[in-house]
Amino acid sequence: MADKETPAPESAGHRHMAVQSDPATNLGVYANMMMVSHRKGEFVLDFLFVPPQQTTTTQPSATLRTRVITTPEHAKRIVRALHDNVHRYEASYGTISEATDLPTQVH
């Protein structure tokens, strides 16, 4: 008997799609800080890496790992998706504490 793939049921307003990616993109990038800026038609999300070995006597520096530019409408969906996922994560694993060892402002 052959296995038959059954499509997952779609919840109200949610569609499923196949996502393709090249091997380099599959690896992802690590970021431990993010800066957000915006103007009328777009939001810019800069994902940064601040090395942990920086001393407190030097000015902190961050390396831009990737930049995502998106519409205000999609930015709102991103915020909702992150909120929902953090909520589910904390329900499963406990409260997440905010990072306190990174600079609060990067210019």
C-alpha positions as CSV (number, residue, x, y, z in Angstrom):
1,M,0.0,0.0,0.0
2,A,1.5,3.3,-1.0
3,D,1.7,6.3,1.4
4,K,-0.6,9.1,0.3
5,E,0.3,12.6,1.4
6,T,-2.7,14.4,2.8
7,P,-2.5,18.2,2.8
8,A,-2.7,19.8,6.2
9,P,-6.0,21.4,7.0
10,E,-5.9,25.2,6.5
11,S,-7.0,27.3,9.4
12,A,-9.0,30.4,8.8
13,G,-6.9,32.8,6.8
14,H,-3.8,30.7,6.8
15,R,-2.4,29.0,3.7
16,H,0.5,26.5,3.5
17,M,3.3,26.9,1.0
18,A,6.4,25.0,0.1
19,V,9.6,27.0,0.8
20,Q,12.7,26.4,-1.2
21,S,16.2,27.4,-0.1
22,D,19.8,27.0,-1.1
23,P,22.2,25.3,1.3
24,A,24.0,28.5,2.3
25,T,20.7,30.2,3.3
26,N,19.7,27.1,5.2
27,L,22.6,27.6,7.6
28,G,21.1,30.9,8.7
29,V,23.0,33.7,10.5
30,Y,23.3,34.4,14.3
31,A,22.3,37.8,15.6
32,N,22.2,38.9,19.2
33,M,20.8,42.4,18.6
34,M,18.4,44.1,16.2
35,M,17.8,47.7,15.2
36,V,14.5,48.8,13.6
37,S,13.9,51.9,11.5
38,H,11.1,52.9,9.3
39,R,9.6,55.5,7.0
40,K,6.2,55.7,5.4
41,G,6.5,52.8,3.0
42,E,8.9,50.4,4.7
43,F,10.4,49.0,7.9
44,V,14.1,48.1,7.9
45,L,15.2,45.3,10.3
46,D,19.0,45.2,10.8
47,F,20.1,42.0,12.5
48,L,23.5,42.6,14.2
49,F,26.2,40.6,16.0
50,V,27.9,42.1,19.0
51,P,30.9,40.0,20.1
52,P,30.8,39.0,23.8
53,Q,34.5,39.6,24.4
54,Q,34.2,43.4,23.9
55,T,35.6,45.2,27.0
56,T,33.5,47.9,28.7
57,T,36.2,50.4,28.2
58,T,35.9,50.3,24.4
59,Q,33.0,51.6,22.4
60,P,30.8,48.6,21.5
61,S,30.8,47.8,17.8
62,A,28.3,45.6,16.0
63,T,28.5,43.7,12.6
64,L,25.5,43.8,10.4
65,R,24.6,40.2,9.7
66,T,21.6,40.8,7.5
67,R,19.0,43.4,6.6
68,V,15.3,42.8,6.0
69,I,13.3,45.5,4.3
70,T,9.5,45.0,4.4
71,T,6.2,46.7,4.2
72,P,4.4,48.2,7.2
73,E,1.6,45.7,6.8
74,H,4.1,42.7,6.8
75,A,6.0,44.3,9.7
76,K,2.7,44.1,11.7
77,R,2.3,40.4,10.8
78,I,5.9,39.8,11.9
79,V,5.2,41.4,15.3
80,R,2.1,39.3,15.8
81,A,3.9,36.1,14.7
82,L,6.8,36.8,17.1
83,H,4.4,37.6,20.0
84,D,2.4,34.4,19.4
85,N,5.6,32.3,19.2
86,V,7.1,33.8,22.3
87,H,3.9,33.2,24.2
88,R,3.8,29.5,23.1
89,Y,7.5,29.1,23.9
90,E,7.1,30.5,27.4
91,A,4.0,28.2,28.0
92,S,6.2,25.2,27.1
93,Y,9.6,26.2,28.6
94,G,9.1,29.1,31.1
95,T,9.5,32.8,31.1
96,I,12.3,34.3,28.9
97,S,14.4,36.9,30.6
98,E,15.5,39.9,28.5
99,A,19.2,40.2,27.7
100,T,21.0,42.7,29.9
101,D,24.6,42.3,28.7
102,L,24.3,44.1,25.3
103,P,24.4,47.8,24.6
104,T,21.0,49.5,24.7
105,Q,21.9,51.8,21.8
106,V,24.0,51.3,18.7
107,H,24.6,54.1,16.3
